[in-house]
Amino acid sequence: MVNNIKIGITGLPGSGKTYTLKRVIEMLSKDNLRIGGMMDEKETDGRHETGLTVCNLMTSEKVEFACPGVESKITVGNLGVDLSLFESISIEAIKNACADCDIIVIDEVGKVEVESEAFVDAVKDALDVDKPMIITLHKKSRDPLLQDIRRRDDVRILEVTPTNRNLLPFKIVRLMNGENV
């Protein structure tokens, strides 16, 4: 890894942002790089979303922070969001990745996540760390944090689509290895 590039992966919901990120992590893990940070994942019953989890990539600690029946002013469809549960994993995962890892991963900076001031602050701090980063971004949000990330000169934004999602992980790895793509 020669490049401290920061890559933002964006795309419409369901386009494959997390799939692309998982493939990149899998490919980079073969180089014995320490990859840390956090990842959001949807839980489904095969047809409907039944919850959202956040996972610390270094420790594999995971918690469901959104599920049906949770009373909250923040919702995703029929899922109520418990921000304190989200923060209990995500903040430490980001801070530890900044301190101890070769590559920082943040999945996802989206509508729900930016409701947490602590998360927003952790993301801002991580963006200022001189390490490679891969961050997934909600495509249409006009949140100030997302706007700031898109405007940064040191973040290269790539859009994943159903057409390019199988090739994009290879492009990202090549960019991270310093190749001009």
ROSE-110396 format. One line per 4 residues: number of its first residue (from 1); their letters; for each residue z, y, x of N, C-alpha, C. Coordinates in steps of 0.001 Angstrom, whole numbers, padded with zeros to 6 digits. Each point is the difference from the previous one (the first is absolute). Layout:
N
NUM = A = Z Y X Z Y X Z Y X  ...;
This chain:
181
1 = MVNN = 000000 -001176 000858 000000 001176 -000858 000000 001229 000896  -001059 000747 -000049 -000113 001180 000849 000047 001286 -000798  000018 -000107 -001279 -000246 001153 -000834 001166 000270 -000948  000490 001219 000003 001072 000376 -000927 -000563 000562 -001298;
5 = IKIG = -001071 -000574 -000462 -000676 000458 -001213 000874 -000258 -001229  -000112 000901 -000951 000658 -000171 -001291 -001112 -000177 -001033  000064 -001105 -000724 -001045 -000315 -000964 000591 -000014 -001396  -000627 000740 -000895 000367 000000 -001401 -001011 -000824 -000775;
9 = ITGL = 000486 -000974 -000734 -000867 -000818 -000851 000202 000477 -001428  -001080 000406 -000637 000084 000467 -001375 -000998 -000769 -000850  000132 000120 -001287 -000904 -000679 -000925 000614 -000013 -001383  -000827 -000331 -000951 000472 -000077 -001382 000971 -001169 -000164;
13 = PGSG = 000857 000028 -001017 000887 -001146 -000244 -000833 -001275 -000152  000433 -001043 000679 -000684 -001284 -000085 -001192 -000139 000926  -000267 001020 000828 -001164 -000059 000886 000236 -000880 001218  001263 -000217 000354 000287 -000873 001138 000705 000676 001152;
17 = KTYT = 000743 001079 -000248 000709 000686 001086 001000 -000931 000680  000849 -000634 -000796 001022 -000876 000575 -000641 -001242 000619  -001034 -000535 -000621 -000735 -001139 000564 -000542 000374 001382  -000628 001164 000101 -000555 000467 001276 001108 000133 001035;
21 = LKRV = 001106 000609 -000400 001125 000189 000910 000547 -001339 000489  000162 -000948 -000899 000512 -001325 000396 -000924 -000666 001015  -001313 000114 -000199 -000973 -000577 000941 000118 000658 001371  000145 001338 000031 000139 000721 001266 001266 -000460 000719;
25 = IEML = 001109 -000102 -000733 001263 -000447 000602 -000173 -001404 000575  -000626 -000869 -000759 -000243 -001373 000451 -000817 -000001 001296  -001037 000817 000068 -000865 000059 001180 000739 000594 001201  000777 001051 -000211 000717 000646 001092 001180 -000840 000490;
29 = SKDN = 000565 -000818 -000878 001140 -000848 000382 -000376 -001000 001086  -001266 -000351 000084 -000460 -000950 001014 000093 000584 001405  000123 001331 000100 000097 000663 001304 001448 000222 000433  000936 -000678 -000642 001430 000111 000315 000513 001438 -000081;
33 = LRIG = -000517 000754 -000949 000478 001353 -000239 001134 -000050 -001012  000993 000859 000218 001094 000091 -000977 -000434 000949 -001101  -000124 -000553 -001186 -000458 000772 -001150 001158 000107 -000984  000339 001233 -000352 001123 000199 -000914 -000308 001077 -001020;
37 = GMMD = 000894 000103 -000935 -000164 000954 -001087 000263 -000694 -001313  -000657 000477 -001047 000264 -000553 -001321 -001290 -000208 -000773  000087 -000953 -000938 -001148 -000312 -000832 000457 -000204 -001433  -000717 000626 -000930 000228 -000212 -001425 -000895 -001135 -000464;
41 = EKET = 000508 -000810 -000907 -000832 -001062 -000567 000255 -000111 -001487  -001076 -000268 -000734 000101 -000212 -001437 000344 -001457 -000262  000908 -000206 -000920 000312 -001342 -000468 -000695 -000161 -001345  -000637 -001136 -000223 -000696 -000218 -001268 000313 -001391 -000540;
45 = DGRH = -000294 -000157 -001274 000117 -001321 -000613 -001389 -000632 -000140  -000951 000590 000724 -001373 -000471 -000087 -000874 000916 -000836  000625 000704 -000933 -000762 000900 -000872 000561 001423 -000022  001320 000120 000118 000641 001308 -000116 000925 000232 001190;
49 = ETGL = 000175 001283 000332 000983 000347 001022 001397 -000261 -000551  000804 -000714 000768 001369 -000284 -000425 001018 000708 000881  -000472 000623 001079 000916 000709 000874 -000686 000541 001231  000732 000842 000728 -000442 000507 001292 001102 -000279 000999;
53 = TVCN = -000386 -000481 001181 000968 -000233 001063 -000356 000854 001201  000991 000258 000826 -000216 000638 001293 000578 -000937 001047  -000748 -000153 001111 000384 -000943 001047 000045 000711 001345  001049 -000265 000772 000112 000459 001375 -000789 -000997 000852;
57 = LMTS = -001061 000455 000655 -000874 -000899 000743 000678 -000645 001207  000987 000657 000589 000683 -000570 001163 001010 -001073 -000388  000742 000255 -001071 001097 -000908 -000353 -000361 -000938 -001141  -001100 000269 -000681 -000429 -000727 -001206 000957 000197 -001172;
61 = EKVE = 000948 000916 000137 000897 000316 -001118 -000837 000627 -001111  000252 -000437 -001227 -000824 000411 -001127 000885 000239 -001209  -000381 000989 -000818 000739 000256 -001232 -000987 000433 -001084  000269 -000443 -001219 -000796 000443 -001138 000590 001322 -000496;
65 = FACP = -000812 001051 000039 000502 001325 -000390 -000575 000489 -001315  -000921 -000755 -000580 -000540 000372 -001310 -000195 -001270 -000815  000545 000014 -001207 -000163 -001162 -000870 000236 000424 -001451  -000432 -000832 -000939 000215 000337 -001413 001495 000086 -000304;
69 = GVES = 000350 000881 -000893 001395 000092 -000429 000853 000952 000808  -000505 000515 001125 000759 000959 000794 -000168 001378 -000642  001125 000624 -000351 -000031 001339 -000581 -000215 001005 001120  -001111 000747 -000079 -000308 000972 001041 -000963 001035 -000540;
73 = KITV = 000105 001220 000521 -000982 001022 -000373 -001316 -000240 000741  000022 -000845 001020 -001205 -000334 000757 -000442 -001403 -000426  -001230 -000099 -000461 -000515 -001291 -000449 -001395 -000249 000556  -000347 -001275 000072 -001353 -000441 000324 -000367 -000948 -001125;
77 = GNLG = -000815 000467 -000924 -000275 -000812 -001185 001299 -000260 -000744  000331 -001276 -000188 001244 -000353 -000697 001156 -000277 000968  -000191 000311 001276 001017 -000269 001016 000841 001243 000257  001309 -000153 -000063 000899 001075 000384 000255 -000078 001492;
81 = VDLS = 000081 001159 000656 000127 000071 001453 001415 000398 000393  000598 -000772 000908 001305 000325 000575 -000242 000513 001415  -000047 001321 000162 -000296 000591 001312 001026 -000362 001058  001258 -000168 -000397 001025 -000333 001003 -000278 -001373 000620;
85 = LFES = -000496 -000946 -000793 -000374 -001306 000553 -001191 000139 000942  -000991 000789 -000403 -001169 000254 000851 000437 000592 001342  000857 001015 -000063 000470 000674 001213 000842 -000918 000878  000704 -000946 -000623 000882 -000881 000777 -000768 -000824 001025;
89 = ISIE = -001275 -000239 -000217 -000829 -000756 000932 -000963 000921 000756  -000699 000871 -000717 -001109 000750 000589 000415 000978 001097  001072 000724 -000196 000389 001041 000958 000357 -000617 001347  000861 -001001 -000016 000395 -000661 001248 -001201 -000671 000667;
93 = AIKN = -000876 -000602 -000800 -001180 -000671 000551 -000890 000987 000751  -000197 001180 -000570 -000840 001013 000654 000676 000515 001262  001279 000315 -000091 000718 000527 001168 000037 -001020 001142  000249 -001270 -000325 000023 -001035 001037 -001371 -000192 000630;
97 = ACAD = -001049 000081 -000807 -001360 -000132 000527 -000301 001137 000975  000427 001209 -000346 -000220 001150 000882 000707 -000185 001338  001184 -000579 -000036 000800 -000158 001212 -000388 -001235 000824  -000309 -001107 -000656 -000065 -001283 000703 -001344 -000718 -000014;
101 = CDII = -001013 000526 -000675 -001248 -000752 -000167 -001169 000650 000712  -001046 -000791 000200 -001235 000504 000591 -000876 000680 -001046  000067 -000487 -001235 -000827 000538 -001085 000882 000210 -001233  -000145 001170 -000626 000752 000346 -001202 -000890 -000234 -001219;
105 = VIDE = 000532 -000704 -001004 -000723 -000264 -001235 000789 000582 -001171  -000697 000761 -000837 000616 000517 -001219 -000954 -000272 -001165  000420 -000876 -000887 -000778 -000374 -001189 000947 000064 -001192  -000082 000927 -000825 -001078 000918 -000248 000606 001360 -000261;
109 = VGKV = -000743 001048 000308 000406 001340 -000393 -000714 000266 -001318  000729 -000237 -001093 -000583 000102 -001327 000886 000814 -000928  -000363 -000015 -001265 000689 000811 -001008 001482 -000304 -000094  000347 -001274 000031 001405 -000398 -000134 000772 000349 001267;
113 = EVES = -000548 -000367 001138 000701 000151 001276 000331 001459 000315  -000914 000929 -000331 000247 001405 000322 001068 000630 -000885  000485 -000731 -000989 001140 000477 -000795 001286 -000015 000823  -000008 -000729 001111 001169 -000093 000872 -000109 001030 001126;
117 = EAFV = 000914 000968 000005 000009 001003 001071 000265 -000645 001351  000874 -000991 000033 000312 -000679 001260 -001244 -000709 000553  -000790 -000602 -000878 -001243 -000658 000418 -000992 001034 000531  -000170 001099 -000711 -000914 001062 000434 000394 000486 001391;
121 = DAVK = 001303 000233 000212 000476 000449 001312 -000259 -001048 001079  000223 -001269 -000315 -000235 -001075 000972 -001476 -000087 000370  -000889 000164 -000975 -001440 -000038 000267 -000401 001180 000887  000507 001188 -000328 -000314 001185 000815 000461 -000203 001443;
125 = DALD = 001205 -000523 000180 000509 -000259 001349 -000871 -001027 000719  -000398 -001052 -000701 -000817 -001060 000610 -001359 000539 000438  -000570 000908 -000782 -001303 000572 000358 000064 000791 001303  001182 000485 000355 000151 000774 001229 000338 -000863 001214;
129 = VDKP = 000180 -001305 -000206 000282 -000911 001110 -001313 -000320 000704  000055 -000046 001317 -001201 -000238 000805 -000275 -001496 000140  -000314 -000614 -001138 -000316 -001432 -000045 -001122 -000210 -001002  -000747 -001096 000148 -001014 -000316 -001007 000656 -000269 -001349;
133 = MIIT = -000718 000375 -001052 000535 -000170 -001353 -001125 -000393 -000941  000350 -000842 -000957 -000893 -000299 -001111 000793 000307 -001267  -000593 000807 -000852 000699 000454 -001194 -000963 -000094 -001182  000456 -000560 -001104 -000859 -000039 -001180 000383 001153 -000921;
137 = LHKK = -001039 000605 -000581 000178 001222 -000776 -000601 -000140 -001390  000737 000449 -000994 -000530 000059 -001358 -001194 000948 000007  -001091 -000405 -000583 -001246 000770 000102 000014 001318 -000753  000514 000015 -001199 -000182 001178 -000848 001207 000917 -000088;
141 = SRDP = 001114 -000376 000569 001209 000810 -000130 -000173 001359 000671  000540 001012 -000629 -000031 001359 000557 001376 000388 000540  000830 -000980 000271 001322 000259 000556 -000141 000736 001339  000878 000965 000279 -000105 000757 001252 000005 -000876 001259;
145 = LLQD = 000791 -001069 000030 000021 -000865 001177 -001371 -000638 000223  -000591 -000522 -001061 -001319 -000616 000123 -001056 001023 000413  000076 001178 -000554 -000933 001065 000383 000152 000321 001486  001253 000106 000478 000252 000301 001415 -000551 -001101 000910;
149 = IRRR = 000204 -001251 -000393 -000490 -001114 000819 -001526 000052 000081  -000652 000238 -001121 -001470 000049 -000014 -000543 001138 000857  000767 001081 000128 -000463 001167 000766 000281 -000113 001497  000827 -000936 000402 000383 -000098 001410 -001211 -000377 000862;
153 = DDVR = -000104 000642 001155 -001095 -000294 000928 000177 -001343 000692  001238 -000474 000079 000261 -001238 000745 000009 -001246 -000888  -000395 000134 -001268 -000069 -001158 -000895 -001455 -000207 -000417  -000498 -001189 000248 -001361 -000350 -000424 000112 -000757 -001324;
157 = ILEV = -000606 000554 -001043 000064 -000595 -001338 -001221 -000896 -000215  000263 -001229 -000412 -001059 -000957 -000317 000209 -000476 -001425  -001079 -000036 -000770 000102 -000449 -001384 -000416 -001455 -000116  000855 -000785 -000637 -000329 -001403 -000245 -000629 -000106 -001384;
161 = TPTN = -001051 -000792 -000054 -000683 -000261 -001270 -000178 -001509 -000109  -000280 -000505 -001183 -000251 -001442 -000102 -001151 -000455 000910  -000924 000904 000302 -001139 -000338 000848 000377 -000120 001472  000884 000902 000501 000286 -000006 001439 001342 -000619 000379;
165 = RNLL = 000761 -000486 -000969 001367 -000421 000332 000078 -001212 000926  -001042 -000818 000083 000032 -001125 000933 -000350 000424 001421  -000783 001071 000163 -000386 000478 001327 000940 001077 000540  000651 000748 -000891 000843 001118 000420 001122 -000397 000968;
169 = PFKI = 000671 -001138 -000175 001043 -000360 000962 -000527 -000092 001439  -001209 -000517 000175 -000590 -000101 001341 -000265 001390 000574  -000475 000916 -000841 -000258 001374 000429 001308 000670 000427  001052 -000201 -000776 001288 000620 000314 000542 -000525 001325;
173 = VRLM = -000078 -001302 000224 000480 -000573 001264 -000804 000565 001162  -001302 000122 -000160 -000830 000563 001072 000398 001450 000274  000239 000783 -001040 000448 001384 000179 001338 000049 000740  000908 -000888 -000387 001313 -000030 000625 -000071 -000420 001472;
177 = NGEN = -001033 -000754 000347 -000207 -000406 001391 -000785 001026 000789  -000277 001146 -000619 -000639 001096 000723 -001518 -000017 -000038  -000587 -000889 -000767 -001457 -000057 -000085 -000495 001099 -000931  -001150 000572 000311 -000609 000983 -000890 -000763 -000763 -001090;
181 = V = 000419 000200 -001219 -000632 -000702 -001122 -000510 001036 -000982;
